[in-house]
């Protein structure tokens, strides 16, 4: 995927903003249209496909929700650094052992006790459509990347 220089710079800025934030809240749409949020450990990086990756169990309810409605929101914050980020995108389940190994961090053992040996472990790929952020350096003027 080729992205414009301006957009590439925006995603590099977003990458800098999320670099030291380990967890966020992922919001999905339930079958009845209600919103459902839960904490997720992030990999702190946006890949070359403008996506962020999250570990999950393939059998979890959030995966069922994503199969019905791929639109999600991932909110990240660092109150110490007065930084708040809202990422809107589309999610999909990915069962790729190589990608799982590439992204695995020891901190994930808390949520996934069997580690990469668990046959139900998978990834959510959140393709970023839009991101809004508020940062103390910008005097909290909202910034949008789309």
C-alpha positions as CSV (number, residue, x, y, z in Angstrom):
1,X,0.0,0.0,0.0
2,X,1.3,3.4,-0.9
3,X,0.3,6.4,1.2
4,X,1.0,10.0,0.5
5,X,4.0,11.7,2.1
6,X,1.6,13.9,4.2
7,X,-0.3,10.9,5.5
8,X,2.9,9.0,6.1
9,X,4.1,11.8,8.3
10,X,0.8,11.8,10.1
11,X,1.1,8.1,10.8
12,X,4.7,8.5,12.0
13,X,3.4,11.2,14.4
14,X,0.7,8.7,15.6
15,X,3.3,6.0,16.0
16,X,5.3,8.4,18.3
17,X,2.2,9.1,20.3
18,X,1.4,5.5,21.0
19,X,4.9,4.2,21.3
20,X,4.9,4.0,25.2
21,X,1.2,3.2,25.7
22,X,0.8,-0.5,26.4
23,X,-2.9,-0.8,26.8
24,X,-6.1,0.7,25.6
25,X,-9.8,0.1,25.4
26,X,-11.2,-1.6,22.3
27,X,-14.9,-0.8,21.5
28,X,-17.0,-3.1,19.3
29,X,-20.6,-3.1,18.3
30,X,-22.7,-5.9,19.9
31,X,-25.5,-7.7,18.0
32,X,-28.2,-5.4,19.4
33,X,-26.3,-2.3,18.3
34,X,-24.9,-1.5,21.8
35,X,-21.2,-0.6,22.3
36,X,-19.0,-2.9,24.2
37,X,-15.5,-1.9,25.5
38,X,-12.8,-3.9,27.1
39,X,-9.1,-3.4,27.9
40,X,-6.5,-4.7,25.4
41,X,-2.8,-4.9,25.4
42,X,-1.3,-3.2,22.3
43,X,1.9,-3.7,20.4
44,X,2.7,0.0,20.5
45,X,3.3,0.3,16.8
46,X,1.5,1.0,13.6
47,X,2.7,-1.3,10.7
48,X,3.3,-0.3,7.1
49,X,-0.3,-1.2,6.3
50,X,-1.5,1.5,8.7
51,X,-2.7,-1.1,11.2
52,X,-2.3,-1.9,14.8
53,X,-2.3,-5.5,16.1
54,X,-4.0,-6.9,19.3
55,X,-3.8,-10.4,20.8
56,X,-7.1,-12.2,21.5
57,X,-8.7,-15.5,21.8
58,X,-10.4,-16.5,18.5
59,X,-13.4,-17.8,20.4
60,X,-14.0,-14.6,22.4
61,X,-17.2,-12.7,22.1
62,X,-15.4,-9.6,20.7
63,X,-14.5,-11.7,17.6
64,X,-18.2,-12.6,17.1
65,X,-19.0,-8.9,17.4
66,X,-16.3,-8.1,14.8
67,X,-17.6,-10.7,12.4
68,X,-21.0,-8.9,12.5
69,X,-19.6,-5.4,12.4
70,X,-15.9,-4.7,11.6
71,X,-16.0,-1.1,12.8
72,X,-14.1,-0.6,16.0
73,X,-12.6,2.1,18.1
74,X,-9.4,1.8,20.1
75,X,-8.8,4.5,22.7
76,X,-5.3,4.9,24.3
77,X,-4.2,7.4,26.9
78,X,-1.3,8.4,29.0
79,X,-2.5,10.7,31.8
80,X,1.1,11.2,32.9
81,X,2.0,12.7,29.6
82,X,-1.4,14.3,29.0
83,X,-1.9,12.4,25.8
84,X,-5.2,10.9,24.6
85,X,-5.8,9.0,21.3
86,X,-8.9,7.7,19.6
87,X,-8.4,5.3,16.7
88,X,-11.3,4.3,14.4
89,X,-10.9,1.5,12.0
90,X,-12.0,-1.9,10.8
91,X,-10.9,-5.1,12.5
92,X,-10.4,-8.6,11.3
93,X,-9.3,-11.8,12.9
94,X,-5.9,-13.1,11.8
95,X,-4.6,-16.6,12.6
96,X,-1.0,-16.4,11.4
97,X,1.6,-18.2,13.6
98,X,4.5,-16.2,12.2
99,X,2.8,-12.9,13.0
100,X,1.9,-14.2,16.4
101,X,5.6,-15.0,17.1
102,X,6.8,-11.7,15.7
103,X,4.5,-9.7,17.9
104,X,4.6,-11.8,21.1
105,X,5.9,-10.0,24.3
106,X,6.5,-11.6,27.6
107,X,3.9,-9.3,29.2
108,X,1.2,-11.1,27.3
109,X,1.7,-14.2,29.4
110,X,-0.5,-12.7,32.1
111,X,-3.6,-12.7,29.7
112,X,-2.5,-15.8,27.7
113,X,-1.0,-18.3,30.2
114,X,-0.4,-21.0,27.6
115,X,1.4,-18.5,25.4
116,X,1.8,-19.2,21.8
117,X,1.1,-22.9,22.4
118,X,-2.6,-22.0,22.9
119,X,-4.5,-23.2,19.8
120,X,-7.1,-20.4,20.4
121,X,-4.7,-17.5,20.4
122,X,-5.1,-15.1,17.5
123,X,-4.6,-11.5,16.5
124,X,-7.0,-8.7,15.7
125,X,-5.7,-6.5,12.9
126,X,-7.2,-3.0,13.3
127,X,-6.8,-1.1,10.0
128,X,-6.8,2.6,10.9
129,X,-9.3,4.8,9.1
130,X,-9.0,7.8,11.3
131,X,-7.3,8.9,14.5
132,X,-7.9,11.9,16.7
133,X,-5.5,12.9,19.4
134,X,-5.0,15.4,22.1
135,X,-1.5,16.1,23.3
136,X,-0.2,18.6,25.9
137,X,2.3,19.8,23.3
138,X,-0.6,20.9,21.1
139,X,-2.3,22.6,24.0
140,X,-5.1,20.0,23.6
141,X,-6.3,21.2,20.3
142,X,-7.7,18.1,18.7
143,X,-5.7,16.8,15.7
144,X,-7.1,14.4,13.1
145,X,-5.4,11.9,10.9
146,X,-7.4,10.4,8.2
